[in-house]
Amino acid sequence: MPAHRPILATLVALVTLLLTACGSAAPPQADEQPLVLAAAEAMPAGTTGVVDVGGRPVQLHVPPAYQPDLPAPLLVVLHGFGSDAARADAMLGLRDQALARGVLYALPEGTEGPDGRRFWNATDACCGADRAGVDDSAYLAQVIRTLAATYAVDPARVAVVGYSNGGFMAYRTACDHADLVSVVVSLAGAMPADDGACRPSRPVTVVQAHGADDPVIRAGGGVRDGHAYPAAAESAAAWARHDGCAAAPVTAPDRRDLDSAVPGAETRVTTWGGCTGGAEVELWSIAGADHSPSLAPAFATALLDLVTGAR
């Protein structure tokens, strides 16, 4: 027996070392998502986790002021083609203001294609070529329904905000599921070229934000993958028709400073008024901006004013 004591001592020391290492690991940082939840499990206020919806991850931030008996706005953010939720979160700069205003903040991920790039199968022009088997419209409706079944979500304050391919997808979601979506913001995206491809069941408040010098999704419209997409102004005008707004838009005399890389106040705001059911349609034309504007805090403020009904 004494001959085995060194071996036993070694095993005990090894187990102790492993247990100590596990117990002394540094706590996860605030931007990490160690908590993975089933769809029906709710997180407490002020926490972040990953919700599994249909086998796909949705990063969710619950605001500190969230109360289970008080309906809160929900903001769903969609990344661009070849990007991911983390980069969309960083680029748009919405999270801090959203959480401070009590908004549930969700970041789903697109599907990874054969080339390793994530995408949303939005329209024929962007960006699901050869990926027709992915139904992102149904998936995002499932995301919204799942979160609304788990958290106190205000159905009149459900917003989908998308950048580029995500902007196309935000429009697609509102076209197909207007019963679930009240606000859509498309940055550097576009509507389908065919008005008839969008048949919303109710009016939706819409903002089309676009860099005037965007060489990728051109503000004046263009063609991608052999399919046309409309100009930014026409995307907004299409929603004005769907929402029953006044035919003639009005451009405000004052400009907004939404792009920190462009000197001065560079953004013109054009509004279609008189829409059915209190909906609003706006075009934010960002002069001097390309496909990836350097968004100033005023962008988040203006967007969240719309989402929360603060204006």
N, C-alpha and C positions, 0 to 999 in steps of 0.2 A: 504493500500500500504506500509506504513512504516514497517509493520510486515514482508514483504517479502524481505526487503533490506539485512538482514544477509544472506539469502539463495542466493540472487543474487551476493552478494559480494563473497561468498564462491565459486560459479561457476566461476566467473571471475578470482579469484585467482588460481583455479585449471587449467583453460585453459591457463592462463599465465605461470603457472609452467610447463605444458606440452610443450608449445611452446618454452620456454626457454631451457628446457632439450634437445629438438630436435635441436635447433639452436646452442647449446654449446657443442654438442657431439664432441669428439676428432676426427680429420681427420683420415681416414683409413691409415694404414701403407703401405709401398711400396710393401710388399709381399702379401697383401690382394687383392682380386679381386672383388671390389664392382660394377664394370661396366659390365653389361651383355648386349651383343649386338646381334642383328639379323645378319645373315650371310652376308648381303649386306652392313652393316655399317662398315666403316673403322675407326680405331682409329688413332689419330695423333702420330707423332714420339715421342718416349720416354715414352709411356704409356703402361699400362697392363690392360687386361680385359679378359672376358670369352665370347667366341663366341659359339653360339648355332648352332651345325651342326647335323641335323637329330635328334634333341631332346636330344643330348648328349653334355656335356660341353667340350670345348677345351680352355685351358688357353693359351693366346697369349701375348707375349712380343714383342712390336715394338721397334726396336733399335733407339737410339737418332738421329742417322745420316740418318734415313730412309727418302727417297724422293719419292713421288708418281710417278715421271717420270723417276726414275732410278731403274731398276730391281735389286732386292736383293736376296741373297741365302735364302732358307727356310730350317730349321732344325726341324724335327718332332721327339719327344722323347717318347719312349714307355716303360712303367714301367714293372716290373716283376709280376709274379703270386702272388695274395694276397696283392699286394702293391698298390700304387697310384702315381699320377703324381708328387705330392710334394716330396715324398721320392725318386723317380727316379731323380728328379731335384737336390736334395741335394747330392745324391750318386755320380752321374756322374760329377757334378761340371763344367758343360759346359756353363751355362747361362751368366756369367759375360764376358767371352771371346767372346761368340757368339754375344752379344749385342755390345761389343766394336768393333767388326769387321763388324757391319752392317747386321747381320743375323737375319731374322725373326725367332722367337723361339716359337714353339708350343708344348703344352703338353696335348694330349687327355687322356681321362680316359677309361679304359676297362669297361666291364659290370660286375655288382655285381651279383655273383652267389647265389644260395640258401643258401650257407654256409656263406654268407656275404663277401666273398673274391672276389676281382676283377680279371678278366682274359681276355686274348686274345684268341680267337678260332683260333689257328695258324695251328697246324698239329696234326696228330693222337697221336704223342708222347708228345705234350705239347701245350696247356693245356686246351683243350675244351671238355674233356670227358663228354658225356651226355648233351652237350650244342650246338648241331649241328644247332639249330635255329638261332644262332648269326653269321652273316656274317661280320666279322671284316675286311676282305679283301676289300669288297665293301665299307664299312664305311670309312676306311682310304683313299681310293681313293677319296671318297666324301670330306673328310677333305682337302686333297691337292687341289682338284679342286675348292672348295669353297674359300680357302685362296688365290689361284692364281687368282680367279675372282674378289677378293676384294682388293688385294694388288699387287704391282708391284713385281712379283716373277720371278726370273731368271730360266727358265725351265731347263737349263743346270746345275743348282746348287740346286737341291732338294734332301735332304738327310733324310733318316729314320734311327735313331739310337735306338736300343733296348737292354734292359738288360734281360737275362734269358728268361722267356716266351715272353717278348717284343722282344728279339733277334730272337726267332723263328718267331714272327710275322713280324719283319722287313724283313726277308727273304721272307716270304709269300707275302708280299706287292710287293716286287721287282719281284718275280716270276710271279705274276698275272698282275702287272701294271708297267712294265719296261718303258712304254711310259711316265709315270709320275715321275719316280724315277731315279736319276742319281748316287746316292751314298747310300750304305747301310753299317752300322757298327753293328755287332752283338757281344755283350759282353755276354759270357756264354750262348749263344744260339746254335742252330744247324739247318742245312738244313734237308729236308725230306730224309729218307733213300733211297727212290726211285728217281733216277735221273730224271726219266720221269715225276715226279710230278711237276717239275719246267720247264716251257717253256717261258722264257723271250723273249719279242719281239725285244729287242735290248740289247747290252752290258751294264752292270752296274758295276761301281767301287765298290769293296767289301773289307771290312776288317772283318776278324774273330779274335776277341780278346778273349783269354781264359786263366784262371788260370790253371796251370799244375796240381795243387792239388785239383781241384774242385771235391767235393764228391757228388754233386747234379746232375749237367750235366757234366759228366766226359769228360775230354779232349780226352780220348781214345775211346769215344763212349759208348753206353750202351742201356738200355731198360727202358722205362717209360710207365705206363698204358698198358703194354703188347705189346708195339710197339718200334721198334729199332730206334735209332737216330745215325748218323754217328759221327766219331771222328772230332775234330776241324780241323785237317789238311785236312780231306776228305771234310768237308763243303767248305773250301777254294778251294780245287782242283775241286769240282763240278762247282763252278763259273768260274774257269779257263777254264774248258771245255765249259761251256755255252758262255764264252766271247771269245773263240778262242785263248787263250793265249798259250805261249810256254809250252810244256809238262813238262820240267824240271824246278822246282823252284830253286831259289838262296837264301841262307840265308846270311844276312849281317854279317860281322865279328864283328861289334860293336853292343853293346846292348844298350837299352834305359831304363831309370829309370821311369817306369810308375806306380809303386806301392810303396807308401811311407812307407808301413809297412815291406817291404822286403829290407834288406841292399844292397846298391850298385845298379848297373844297371843290372836288372834281366830279361829284356824282349828281346827275340830274334825275329827278323823280317824276315820272309820268303816271297819272292816276286815271283809271276808268271808274267813274262814280255811278250812283244810282243802281247798284247791283241788287239782285233778288236776295232776300233773307239777311240783309246786312253784310253780305260778303264784300270784299275789297280786292281789286286787282291793281298791281303796281309794276312798273318797270324801273329798275335802278340801273342807269347807264353810267358805268364807271370810266370816265375819260382817262386815257393814258394807261389803262390797266391791260395786262395780257391775260393768259389763261389761268394764271395763279396769282390773283391780287394779294398784296400784303395788307390783309384786313386790319383796320384800326378798331379799337374798342367800340367806336360808334356803330360799327356794323352789328356787333352782338347786341348793343343796346336797342337799336332800331328793330332788329329781328325779334328780340324777346319782348319788346313792347307789343308787337303784333301777336305773338304766341300767347302772352298772358292777358291780353286785352287791356294793357295799361294806357293805351292811347285812345 
